[in-house]
Amino acid sequence: MFDFLTRRIQRVIQVRFWGTDIHPSARIATTALIDRTWPKGVHIEAGCVIDEEVVVLAHDMTRGLYLDTRIGARTMLGARSIVMPGITIGADCVVAPGAVVTRDVPDGSYAVGNPASVEPRNG
């Protein structure tokens, strides 16, 4: 019950106050770090699952970049994975735990490693 309330409050803050684009059906762990410097640049589509301690960035202060980061529908981001600014992850993708995504991931792909290598999913 407590976890549900925490997630609900966190979602209201992210969407209403920060302006993050998160579909209502997306499930985001309370420990996930969604960019707070430029939250309007984060777009999370329907049915996504974002696991524990995932980092989704939409800015890079060292280079002065503010880029849109997109997570496609039904995509799963594994625990402690990192999505760098300006990256588009397609629909039905899986990002392995601990992966660092530094380039776009096409629909239906699997990303693993640091930096993440992308391969098509079987099945």
Sine and cosine of phi, psi and omega as CSV:
sin_phi,cos_phi,sin_psi,cos_psi,sin_omega,cos_omega
0.00,0.00,-0.72,0.70,-0.01,-1.00
-0.88,0.48,-0.69,0.73,0.00,-1.00
-0.89,0.46,-0.64,0.77,0.03,-1.00
-0.88,0.47,-0.71,0.71,0.01,-1.00
-0.91,0.42,-0.65,0.76,0.02,-1.00
-0.88,0.47,-0.72,0.69,0.02,-1.00
-0.88,0.47,-0.65,0.76,-0.03,-1.00
-0.91,0.42,-0.71,0.70,0.02,-1.00
-0.90,0.43,-0.68,0.73,0.01,-1.00
-0.88,0.48,-0.66,0.75,0.01,-1.00
-0.90,0.45,-0.68,0.74,0.02,-1.00
-0.88,0.48,-0.69,0.72,0.01,-1.00
-0.90,0.45,-0.72,0.69,-0.04,-1.00
-0.89,0.46,-0.68,0.73,-0.10,-0.99
-1.00,0.10,-0.76,0.65,-0.11,-0.99
-0.99,0.17,-0.65,0.76,-0.08,-1.00
-1.00,-0.04,-0.65,0.76,-0.04,-1.00
-1.00,-0.03,-0.38,0.93,0.02,-1.00
0.99,0.11,0.33,0.95,0.05,-1.00
-0.94,0.35,0.64,-0.76,-0.01,-1.00
-1.00,-0.04,1.00,-0.08,-0.02,-1.00
-0.83,-0.56,0.83,-0.56,0.04,-1.00
-0.92,0.39,0.61,-0.79,-0.03,-1.00
-0.85,0.52,-0.42,0.91,-0.03,-1.00
-1.00,0.05,-0.08,1.00,0.02,-1.00
-0.95,0.31,0.65,-0.76,0.03,-1.00
-0.94,-0.33,0.86,-0.50,-0.06,-1.00
-0.83,-0.56,0.80,-0.59,0.03,-1.00
-0.90,0.44,0.52,-0.85,-0.02,-1.00
-0.92,0.40,-0.37,0.93,0.00,-1.00
-1.00,-0.01,-0.07,1.00,0.03,-1.00
-0.92,0.39,0.60,-0.80,-0.03,-1.00
-0.95,-0.31,0.98,-0.19,0.05,-1.00
-1.00,-0.06,0.73,-0.69,-0.11,-0.99
-0.69,0.72,0.82,-0.58,0.03,-1.00
-0.97,-0.24,-0.23,0.97,0.02,-1.00
-0.97,0.24,-0.66,0.75,0.06,-1.00
-0.67,-0.74,0.94,0.35,-0.08,-1.00
-0.91,0.41,-0.38,0.92,0.02,-1.00
-0.93,0.37,-0.23,0.97,0.02,-1.00
-1.00,0.04,-0.02,1.00,-0.01,-1.00
-0.98,-0.18,0.80,-0.60,-0.01,-1.00
-0.79,-0.62,0.91,-0.42,-0.03,-1.00
-0.88,-0.48,0.86,-0.51,-0.10,-1.00
-1.00,0.04,-0.02,-1.00,-0.11,-0.99
-0.88,0.47,0.64,-0.77,0.14,-0.99
0.97,0.26,0.18,0.98,0.01,-1.00
-0.96,0.29,0.52,-0.86,0.11,-0.99
-0.83,-0.55,0.87,-0.49,0.01,-1.00
-0.91,-0.42,0.90,-0.43,-0.17,-0.99
-0.99,0.12,-0.10,-1.00,-0.07,-1.00
-0.86,0.52,0.71,-0.70,0.14,-0.99
0.86,0.51,0.43,0.91,0.10,-0.99
-0.95,0.30,0.58,-0.81,0.05,-1.00
-0.89,-0.45,0.83,-0.55,0.05,-1.00
-0.88,-0.48,0.91,-0.42,-0.07,-1.00
-0.95,-0.31,0.53,-0.85,0.09,-1.00
-0.77,-0.64,0.11,0.99,0.01,-1.00
-0.64,-0.77,0.37,-0.93,0.12,-0.99
-0.65,-0.76,0.99,-0.17,-0.07,-1.00
-0.90,0.44,-0.52,0.85,-0.05,-1.00
-0.92,0.40,-0.52,0.86,0.02,-1.00
-0.96,-0.29,-0.02,1.00,0.00,-1.00
0.93,0.37,0.54,0.84,-0.04,-1.00
-0.99,-0.16,0.65,-0.76,0.12,-0.99
-0.75,-0.66,0.97,-0.24,-0.14,-0.99
-0.82,-0.57,0.48,-0.88,0.06,-1.00
-0.97,0.23,0.78,-0.63,0.06,-1.00
-0.93,-0.38,0.81,-0.59,-0.10,-1.00
-0.85,-0.52,0.74,-0.67,0.07,-1.00
-0.92,-0.40,0.88,-0.47,-0.08,-1.00
-0.95,0.31,0.24,-0.97,-0.04,-1.00
-0.86,0.51,0.63,-0.78,0.08,-1.00
0.87,0.50,0.50,0.87,0.02,-1.00
-1.00,-0.07,0.59,-0.81,-0.01,-1.00
-0.91,-0.42,0.84,-0.54,0.09,-1.00
-0.96,-0.27,0.89,-0.46,-0.05,-1.00
-0.95,0.31,0.29,-0.96,-0.05,-1.00
-0.80,0.61,0.68,-0.73,0.06,-1.00
0.86,0.51,0.37,0.93,0.13,-0.99
-0.98,0.17,0.36,-0.93,-0.03,-1.00
-0.78,-0.62,0.76,-0.65,0.07,-1.00
-0.93,-0.38,0.89,-0.46,-0.06,-1.00
-0.97,0.24,0.28,-0.96,-0.04,-1.00
-0.90,0.44,0.59,-0.81,0.07,-1.00
0.99,0.16,0.11,0.99,-0.04,-1.00
-1.00,0.04,0.62,-0.79,0.12,-0.99
-0.91,-0.42,0.86,-0.51,0.09,-1.00
-0.96,-0.26,0.83,-0.56,-0.08,-1.00
-0.94,0.33,-0.04,-1.00,0.01,-1.00
-0.96,0.28,0.48,-0.88,0.09,-1.00
0.85,0.53,0.63,0.78,0.02,-1.00
-0.97,-0.23,0.33,-0.94,0.11,-0.99
-0.79,-0.61,0.80,-0.60,0.11,-0.99
-0.95,-0.30,0.87,-0.50,-0.08,-1.00
-0.91,0.42,0.43,-0.90,0.07,-1.00
-0.84,0.55,0.71,-0.70,0.03,-1.00
0.99,0.16,-0.04,1.00,-0.02,-1.00
-0.95,0.32,0.55,-0.84,0.08,-1.00
-0.91,-0.42,0.95,-0.31,-0.09,-1.00
-1.00,0.03,0.91,-0.40,-0.05,-1.00
-0.91,-0.41,-0.04,1.00,0.05,-1.00
-0.57,-0.82,0.31,-0.95,-0.06,-1.00
-0.86,0.51,0.54,-0.84,0.00,-1.00
-0.89,-0.46,0.87,-0.49,-0.02,-1.00
-0.95,0.32,0.29,-0.96,0.01,-1.00
-0.78,0.63,0.63,-0.78,0.11,-0.99
0.93,0.38,0.49,0.87,-0.05,-1.00
-0.94,-0.35,0.20,-0.98,0.02,-1.00
-0.85,-0.53,0.79,-0.62,0.01,-1.00
-0.90,-0.44,0.78,-0.63,-0.03,-1.00
-0.59,-0.81,0.61,-0.79,0.11,-0.99
0.97,-0.26,0.00,-1.00,0.02,-1.00
-0.69,-0.73,0.95,-0.31,-0.14,0.99
-0.93,0.36,0.44,-0.90,-0.12,-0.99
-0.91,0.42,0.75,-0.66,0.18,-0.98
-0.99,-0.11,0.58,-0.82,-0.11,-0.99
-0.93,-0.36,0.74,-0.68,0.05,-1.00
-0.64,-0.77,0.46,-0.89,0.02,-1.00
-0.93,0.37,0.56,-0.83,0.04,-1.00
-0.99,0.14,0.59,-0.81,0.08,-1.00
-1.00,0.01,0.81,-0.58,0.06,-1.00
1.00,0.05,0.00,0.00,0.00,0.00
